[in-house]
């Protein structure tokens, strides 16, 4: 049976001078919901991968010769890594309040190489699609190519077409935000795949993974990138379950309906130890 291996980032450190807490992961509930959706597609429960940073806090991406070696021998070609945290591709270059520390491991970098085929920039406040991806946007949503988000909430602050000088008015769509599903058959030639689902904040990520489990599991059949827009539905004042997030409105923006061409430089897998 193929296995689904949860791929976790660490929760934010309370003190950057201290090491991370290896018992506390980001987006664990979202990951659990996504893995249940995959279990219904025949995937077993695999090994938890702690993609945690080193003792020294840093947000920049190190050169390849300084990356940490990772043992991925447990991951077979039919398996997938399951990731539900926004990839910190560009956090070092933006002054956002909410950043994610990369692990700077070979495995993480190989996954980032897949993302870079579809995105130019990903950080908490700003996401820009690559030109090859932006061409999938429908005519009436070309301004989703460059998305600016509030940092105090997940909704759009501004929208802008790729290469356009003008951006939208503030709060262009009210409470609407974006979420992404990224499915790759092989993250390196002959290696395992990747299923990643995330929004720009924690609650939108949980909501999206709940929707993938309960309302739109068919989106998992797409290969490549899927973008949806979410409109939060007010929940109870003190919820005791995440059931209320299943009522969030969602709208499919685009699907690539296949993976973009895979350049030769992405064939190399992570170093095994």
Secondary structure, 3 states (H helix, E strand, C coil): CCEEEEEECECCCCCCCCCCCCCCECCHHHHHHHHHHHHCCCCEECCCEECCCCCCCCCCCCCHHHCECCCCCCCCCCCEEEECCCCCCCHHHCCCCCCCCCCCEHHHHHHHHHHCCCEEEECCCEEEECHHHHCCCCHHHHHHHEEEECCCCCCEEEEECCCCCCCCCCCCCCCEEEEEEEEECCCCCCCCEEEEEEECCHHHHHHHHHHHHHCCHHHHHCCEEEEEEEECCCCCCCCCCCHHHHHCEEEEEEECCCCCCCCHHHCCCCCCC
